[in-house]
Every structure is written in C-alpha cells, then in structure tokens.
Amino acid sequence: MELFTELADISKHENIAIALGTFDGVHAGHQQIIGQAVQLAERSSGTSVVFTFSNHPLSIIDPERCPPFIMPEEEKVEIIAGMGVDILMSIPFDAKFLQLMPAEFIQLLMRNFRPAHVVVGPNYTFGFQGKGTPEILRKAGIAYHFDVQVPEAVLVEGSLVSSTLIRQLIAGGDVQQAAKLLGRPFTMDGKVINGDQRGRLLGYPTANLPIPPGMVIPADGVYAVQIKIGTTWLNGVANVGVNPTFNGQIRRLEVFILNFNGDLYNKEVRVSFLSRLRGEIRFAGAEALKEQIILDINDAQRFF
C-alpha cells in the first residue's frame, strides 16, 4: 500500500474507487465501506483509495469536544493496509479544510482523485459545518460522472456500530463487546518502562506501559490479555489503574505474562484486551494482594 501524509494529485490512476471518512477505530462499519471500495476497484481493474484524516476534525473544530482516539495512527495505517487498499491518503485536518464549502470539497476530490466510485457511510458529512451529505455527493456524481455508494449502517447484536459506542464500551470495561463492534480486540501499544518492582517482589513481575495521552483507556481493573512481543503472542493478565493498595497516583498498565521470564525493558509491545475479570480493589496489604493475584491468574487461565 502506498501512503500519502499530505494532499497529493493521484488522478493519473485509472478507475479510482475512493472511501471517504474519519475511520476512527476502523470498526466493522468502516471495514464495510473500505471493503466495498476495494471490491469496486478490483472489478474495474482500478485503484482503491482511502482518503481520511490523521487527526479527528473536532480537534480543530471544537477541541474541548474532541473524543479520545481508539487507536494510534500507526495501527490505523496497518489495519487499512491489511484490507488490500492500494493507496491511503491520511492528512492533517486543519483550519483550511475547516473552511471548505461542500462544493469546494467536491472540486478537491475531482482535482486530486477524479474518482469513478465514491463510497461513504450513511452519516458521512463534509464541508463547512458538515453541510455536505451523501445526497449532495450523489448529485455531484451525476454532474462529474462518478457513482456514489452508501452501504447500510452495520448492526451487531442489535446495536448500531459507531466509534462513539465503542469508546463507551472500552471506557466502561466491556472490551468483549467492543471487540465485536471493532471486528478485533482493542489494543494498546507502548514501550515497556521501569515500574515500582512490587510485582517482582510479590513473585509476579509485570511489564509496565505508560498510558498513551489522548487515547481511550479501559476502565480500571484486571483483564485477560494477550501481549505481542515481536511476532509472538503470549497470554497474560493486565491491571489498569493507580495501584490503590500502595497509594498510587499515576494511572498505568501492568501486564503479567503467563509462563514467561524474559527481559522486556525498552521493548515495544502490543497488549490486546480480551475480557475484564474484575474491577480495581484496594487491599489491606501486600499479602492480600498476592492472594488475589493468584485468583486472577486462575481466572485468566480458565478464560484462555
């Protein structure tokens, strides 16, 4: 997949099928939109394109209302590449884009992409104050000779798949339901840092990861997880929280990896959240905490 991080003219490509959207989380609904663009391009021996933004538009429009992101940009690129997309153009949404009227945005599409097919979600908006709609795109398509396809919204177990709902589920600790809407487990990436060494003293050493700023975080508690080290996935138990038993103040992610005793300091890892085992508890002391850790590990092993 070819990646552009600035607006570029790629109109030389034949039969472009382009998917438009913010695609925060690249959830099941987004996958349907992008997948349809890929299929349209394949049928016409054309080029599949995703045009999106590397930041949420609300970060410019109204920063106080900007939601936490579901995944970092690097993972978003990785997932879209895995869907067979030919070109991803993921550019910053800035004040210039904010001022574009719908007609000007359509002119930008024609100038830089000259699409044969445009695929958007039913709630897609574009242009100044979100005044552009799929219907306006359809009318433009008649004038400029491209077709517009709007797949129906995706429902999972009766719930409309949306980035907003997924954030709510993750923040509430329901990572299993969030995974159903995402189409894969929610993950967090990071470099392992030095911790307080309490896990090691208790006999259960943990890999400590900082909480990424601006990202949605699972509710405090203990989770069954898998951790990716290089290309290998290992089972583990993770704790999200401040470690109240020892009067902690800094929220962090700690992972105990089952049947592992290697050194992970300064290594990049990925933690995949599979199931919440319990909420965060303040224990009377280290011994009570150690007893609970044994129970948590047993619960995780039963889950796996």
GIPELIN-V576251 format. One record per pair of residues at least 4 apart in sequence whose C-alpha atoms are under 6 Angstrom apart, sorted by sequence separation. I is the first residue (numbers start at 1). J is the second residue. D is the distance in whole Angstrom. If there is no record, write none. Layout:
I&J&D  I&J&D
This chain:
26&30&5  31&35&6  41&45&6  58&62&5  59&63&4  81&85&6  100&104&6  108&112&6  109&113&5  110&114&4  126&130&5  127&131&6  141&145&5  155&159&5  170&174&6  179&183&6  200&204&5  228&232&5  244&248&5  41&46&4  58&63&6  125&130&5  127&132&6  141&146&5  155&160&5  169&174&5  170&175&5  179&184&5  199&204&5  200&205&4  228&233&4  243&248&5  41&47&5  126&132&5  141&147&6  155&161&6  179&185&4  199&205&4  227&233&5  242&248&5  283&289&6  23&30&6  41&48&5  59&66&5  125&132&5  154&161&6  199&206&6  227&234&5  242&249&5  58&66&5  125&133&5  226&234&5  242&250&5  169&178&6  226&235&4  242&251&4  38&48&5  138&148&6  226&236&6  241&251&5  37&48&6  225&236&5  241&252&6  166&178&5  225&237&6  240&252&6  195&208&6  224&237&5  240&253&5  223&237&6  239&253&6  19&34&6  192&207&6  193&208&6  223&238&5  239&254&5  192&208&5  193&209&6  222&238&6  238&254&5  192&209&5  222&239&4  238&255&4  19&37&6  221&239&6  237&255&6  18&37&6  190&209&6  221&240&5  237&256&5  17&37&5  161&181&6  220&240&5  236&256&6  220&241&5  236&257&4  236&258&5  235&258&6  17&41&5  102&127&4  101&127&5  100&127&5  101&128&5  100&128&5  122&150&6  99&128&5  117&146&5  119&148&6  121&150&5  16&46&6  18&48&6  22&52&5  98&128&6  102&132&5  116&146&5  117&147&5  118&148&5  119&149&5  120&150&5  15&46&4  16&47&5  17&48&5  18&49&5  19&50&5  20&51&5  21&52&6  22&53&6  117&148&6  119&150&6  14&46&5  16&48&6  18&50&6  54&90&5  57&93&6  48&85&5  53&90&5  54&91&5  55&92&6  245&282&5  48&86&5  49&87&5  50&88&5  51&89&5  52&90&5  53&91&5  54&92&5  244&282&5  245&283&5  49&88&6  53&92&5  53&93&6  229&269&5  211&252&5  228&269&6  210&252&5  228&270&5  227&270&6  209&253&5  227&271&4  25&70&5  173&218&5  208&253&6  226&271&6  25&71&6  171&217&6  173&219&5  208&254&5  226&272&5  171&218&5  172&219&5  207&254&6  225&272&5  170&218&5  171&219&5  206&254&6  207&255&5  225&273&5  206&255&5  225&274&5  206&256&4  224&274&6  224&275&5  223&275&5  223&276&4  222&276&6  223&277&5  222&277&5  222&278&5  221&278&6  221&279&4  221&280&4  220&280&6  193&265&6  192&265&5  192&266&5  191&266&5  192&267&6  191&267&5  224&300&5  191&268&4  190&268&6  190&269&6  1&81&6  189&269&6  189&270&4  188&270&6  188&271&5  3&87&6  5&89&6  187&271&5  1&86&5  2&87&5  3&88&5  4&89&5  5&90&5  6&91&5  187&272&4  1&87&6  3&89&6  5&91&5  186&272&6  185&272&6  186&273&6  176&274&6  16&115&5  17&116&6  176&275&6  16&116&5  17&117&4  18&118&5  19&119&5  20&120&5  175&275&6  11&112&5  15&116&5  17&118&6  19&120&6  10&112&6  11&113&4  9&112&4  10&113&6  11&114&5  29&154&5  68&214&5  69&215&5  70&216&6  68&215&5  69&216&6  68&216&5  28&181&6  28&182&5  27&182&4  28&183&5
